[in-house]
Amino acid sequence: MRLQAEIERKHADIQKTSDQKRVFLHISSWYDWRIFFAVIFVMSTISLFPFLIIKGSIPVGSYDPTGMVIFFSLISSLSIILFFVSVKMVEKKVLEEKNWKDQLSFHLNGYPDFFIYRSYSSFEVSIHFKDHAPEQNYLMNILGTLPLEMGEDEYQKEDEIVDDNNAKVFKFQVQNPRGSKFNRHRRWARRWLHKACDIQFPAIHKEYPINLIQIGDGASHFDFDWSIPRKRMWWFNL
């Protein structure tokens, strides 16, 4: 029983780390650059060693590898500096995302949890009003402005507003026909949500107060810590 519990605990930790990585991928492209800089550092450091060996073993005057040593040393130093810059930028972007979410005039449930799911081409949004919901045409007219702001070449969506027999709730589906199964390719959903929460939803909220916006089922399946990475040295998790 103890062994089984330990296995389950380790599996849960691995899953949480994977979920956190997927959220980082969506919030900041610096997460990808972090890996690039790490690879450059390893390659330049490995390339440096032969010239250091040559410099120490060959008599002075026959061949001077000092130029190459300096060249690869500079690349290694620059890449490791940029690596840690990217780490700090990821942490900064995650904190900015938290501050953006906290300053909204309505609750945003199920975020960033919906980034961890595999249904990449679409997601459901529910608008829960405090008093009563407006007419469907009113919502369609406001939400229908989103594709124009995103640009037809960059983003496409179809939405269908459905009354779920509750006069205070409206649901609609956001779809991207070109949605990909790659982790970072759901960034289009984050861009859509930011625009909607910054422009369209506040416009609706001004006339018809919104209690909360629910993404997917609205549940928090992932205990994501916005301000502190799950692991102390999370940036080694490539």
Secondary structure as a PSIPRED ss2 file (coil, helix, strand):
# PSIPRED VFORMAT (PSIPRED V4.0)

   1 M C   1.000  0.000  0.000
   2 R H   0.000  1.000  0.000
   3 L H   0.000  1.000  0.000
   4 Q H   0.000  1.000  0.000
   5 A H   0.000  1.000  0.000
   6 E H   0.000  1.000  0.000
   7 I H   0.000  1.000  0.000
   8 E H   0.000  1.000  0.000
   9 R H   0.000  1.000  0.000
  10 K H   0.000  1.000  0.000
  11 H H   0.000  1.000  0.000
  12 A H   0.000  1.000  0.000
  13 D H   0.000  1.000  0.000
  14 I H   0.000  1.000  0.000
  15 Q H   0.000  1.000  0.000
  16 K H   0.000  1.000  0.000
  17 T H   0.000  1.000  0.000
  18 S H   0.000  1.000  0.000
  19 D H   0.000  1.000  0.000
  20 Q H   0.000  1.000  0.000
  21 K H   0.000  1.000  0.000
  22 R H   0.000  1.000  0.000
  23 V H   0.000  1.000  0.000
  24 F H   0.000  1.000  0.000
  25 L H   0.000  1.000  0.000
  26 H H   0.000  1.000  0.000
  27 I H   0.000  1.000  0.000
  28 S C   1.000  0.000  0.000
  29 S C   1.000  0.000  0.000
  30 W H   0.000  1.000  0.000
  31 Y H   0.000  1.000  0.000
  32 D H   0.000  1.000  0.000
  33 W H   0.000  1.000  0.000
  34 R H   0.000  1.000  0.000
  35 I H   0.000  1.000  0.000
  36 F H   0.000  1.000  0.000
  37 F H   0.000  1.000  0.000
  38 A H   0.000  1.000  0.000
  39 V H   0.000  1.000  0.000
  40 I H   0.000  1.000  0.000
  41 F H   0.000  1.000  0.000
  42 V H   0.000  1.000  0.000
  43 M H   0.000  1.000  0.000
  44 S H   0.000  1.000  0.000
  45 T H   0.000  1.000  0.000
  46 I H   0.000  1.000  0.000
  47 S H   0.000  1.000  0.000
  48 L H   0.000  1.000  0.000
  49 F H   0.000  1.000  0.000
  50 P H   0.000  1.000  0.000
  51 F H   0.000  1.000  0.000
  52 L H   0.000  1.000  0.000
  53 I H   0.000  1.000  0.000
  54 I H   0.000  1.000  0.000
  55 K H   0.000  1.000  0.000
  56 G H   0.000  1.000  0.000
  57 S H   0.000  1.000  0.000
  58 I C   1.000  0.000  0.000
  59 P C   1.000  0.000  0.000
  60 V C   1.000  0.000  0.000
  61 G C   1.000  0.000  0.000
  62 S C   1.000  0.000  0.000
  63 Y C   1.000  0.000  0.000
  64 D C   1.000  0.000  0.000
  65 P C   1.000  0.000  0.000
  66 T H   0.000  1.000  0.000
  67 G H   0.000  1.000  0.000
  68 M H   0.000  1.000  0.000
  69 V H   0.000  1.000  0.000
  70 I H   0.000  1.000  0.000
  71 F H   0.000  1.000  0.000
  72 F H   0.000  1.000  0.000
  73 S H   0.000  1.000  0.000
  74 L H   0.000  1.000  0.000
  75 I H   0.000  1.000  0.000
  76 S H   0.000  1.000  0.000
  77 S H   0.000  1.000  0.000
  78 L H   0.000  1.000  0.000
  79 S H   0.000  1.000  0.000
  80 I H   0.000  1.000  0.000
  81 I H   0.000  1.000  0.000
  82 L H   0.000  1.000  0.000
  83 F H   0.000  1.000  0.000
  84 F H   0.000  1.000  0.000
  85 V H   0.000  1.000  0.000
  86 S H   0.000  1.000  0.000
  87 V H   0.000  1.000  0.000
  88 K H   0.000  1.000  0.000
  89 M H   0.000  1.000  0.000
  90 V H   0.000  1.000  0.000
  91 E H   0.000  1.000  0.000
  92 K H   0.000  1.000  0.000
  93 K H   0.000  1.000  0.000
  94 V H   0.000  1.000  0.000
  95 L H   0.000  1.000  0.000
  96 E H   0.000  1.000  0.000
  97 E H   0.000  1.000  0.000
  98 K H   0.000  1.000  0.000
  99 N H   0.000  1.000  0.000
 100 W H   0.000  1.000  0.000
 101 K H   0.000  1.000  0.000
 102 D H   0.000  1.000  0.000
 103 Q C   1.000  0.000  0.000
 104 L C   1.000  0.000  0.000
 105 S C   1.000  0.000  0.000
 106 F C   1.000  0.000  0.000
 107 H E   0.000  0.000  1.000
 108 L E   0.000  0.000  1.000
 109 N E   0.000  0.000  1.000
 110 G C   1.000  0.000  0.000
 111 Y C   1.000  0.000  0.000
 112 P C   1.000  0.000  0.000
 113 D H   0.000  1.000  0.000
 114 F H   0.000  1.000  0.000
 115 F H   0.000  1.000  0.000
 116 I H   0.000  1.000  0.000
 117 Y C   1.000  0.000  0.000
 118 R C   1.000  0.000  0.000
 119 S C   1.000  0.000  0.000
 120 Y C   1.000  0.000  0.000
 121 S C   1.000  0.000  0.000
 122 S E   0.000  0.000  1.000
 123 F E   0.000  0.000  1.000
 124 E E   0.000  0.000  1.000
 125 V E   0.000  0.000  1.000
 126 S E   0.000  0.000  1.000
 127 I E   0.000  0.000  1.000
 128 H E   0.000  0.000  1.000
 129 F E   0.000  0.000  1.000
 130 K C   1.000  0.000  0.000
 131 D C   1.000  0.000  0.000
 132 H C   1.000  0.000  0.000
 133 A C   1.000  0.000  0.000
 134 P C   1.000  0.000  0.000
 135 E C   1.000  0.000  0.000
 136 Q H   0.000  1.000  0.000
 137 N H   0.000  1.000  0.000
 138 Y H   0.000  1.000  0.000
 139 L H   0.000  1.000  0.000
 140 M H   0.000  1.000  0.000
 141 N H   0.000  1.000  0.000
 142 I H   0.000  1.000  0.000
 143 L H   0.000  1.000  0.000
 144 G C   1.000  0.000  0.000
 145 T C   1.000  0.000  0.000
 146 L H   0.000  1.000  0.000
 147 P H   0.000  1.000  0.000
 148 L H   0.000  1.000  0.000
 149 E H   0.000  1.000  0.000
 150 M H   0.000  1.000  0.000
 151 G C   1.000  0.000  0.000
 152 E C   1.000  0.000  0.000
 153 D C   1.000  0.000  0.000
 154 E C   1.000  0.000  0.000
 155 Y C   1.000  0.000  0.000
 156 Q C   1.000  0.000  0.000
 157 K C   1.000  0.000  0.000
 158 E C   1.000  0.000  0.000
 159 D C   1.000  0.000  0.000
 160 E C   1.000  0.000  0.000
 161 I C   1.000  0.000  0.000
 162 V E   0.000  0.000  1.000
 163 D E   0.000  0.000  1.000
 164 D C   1.000  0.000  0.000
 165 N C   1.000  0.000  0.000
 166 N C   1.000  0.000  0.000
 167 A C   1.000  0.000  0.000
 168 K C   1.000  0.000  0.000
 169 V E   0.000  0.000  1.000
 170 F E   0.000  0.000  1.000
 171 K E   0.000  0.000  1.000
 172 F E   0.000  0.000  1.000
 173 Q E   0.000  0.000  1.000
 174 V E   0.000  0.000  1.000
 175 Q E   0.000  0.000  1.000
 176 N C   1.000  0.000  0.000
 177 P C   1.000  0.000  0.000
 178 R C   1.000  0.000  0.000
 179 G C   1.000  0.000  0.000
 180 S C   1.000  0.000  0.000
 181 K C   1.000  0.000  0.000
 182 F C   1.000  0.000  0.000
 183 N H   0.000  1.000  0.000
 184 R H   0.000  1.000  0.000
 185 H H   0.000  1.000  0.000
 186 R H   0.000  1.000  0.000
 187 R H   0.000  1.000  0.000
 188 W H   0.000  1.000  0.000
 189 A H   0.000  1.000  0.000
 190 R H   0.000  1.000  0.000
 191 R H   0.000  1.000  0.000
 192 W H   0.000  1.000  0.000
 193 L H   0.000  1.000  0.000
 194 H H   0.000  1.000  0.000
 195 K H   0.000  1.000  0.000
 196 A H   0.000  1.000  0.000
 197 C H   0.000  1.000  0.000
 198 D H   0.000  1.000  0.000
 199 I H   0.000  1.000  0.000
 200 Q H   0.000  1.000  0.000
 201 F H   0.000  1.000  0.000
 202 P H   0.000  1.000  0.000
 203 A H   0.000  1.000  0.000
 204 I H   0.000  1.000  0.000
 205 H H   0.000  1.000  0.000
 206 K H   0.000  1.000  0.000
 207 E H   0.000  1.000  0.000
 208 Y C   1.000  0.000  0.000
 209 P C   1.000  0.000  0.000
 210 I E   0.000  0.000  1.000
 211 N E   0.000  0.000  1.000
 212 L E   0.000  0.000  1.000
 213 I E   0.000  0.000  1.000
 214 Q E   0.000  0.000  1.000
 215 I E   0.000  0.000  1.000
 216 G C   1.000  0.000  0.000
 217 D C   1.000  0.000  0.000
 218 G C   1.000  0.000  0.000
 219 A C   1.000  0.000  0.000
 220 S C   1.000  0.000  0.000
 221 H C   1.000  0.000  0.000
 222 F C   1.000  0.000  0.000
 223 D C   1.000  0.000  0.000
 224 F C   1.000  0.000  0.000
 225 D C   1.000  0.000  0.000
 226 W C   1.000  0.000  0.000
 227 S C   1.000  0.000  0.000
 228 I C   1.000  0.000  0.000
 229 P C   1.000  0.000  0.000
 230 R C   1.000  0.000  0.000
 231 K C   1.000  0.000  0.000
 232 R C   1.000  0.000  0.000
 233 M C   1.000  0.000  0.000
 234 W H   0.000  1.000  0.000
 235 W H   0.000  1.000  0.000
 236 F H   0.000  1.000  0.000
 237 N C   1.000  0.000  0.000
 238 L C   1.000  0.000  0.000
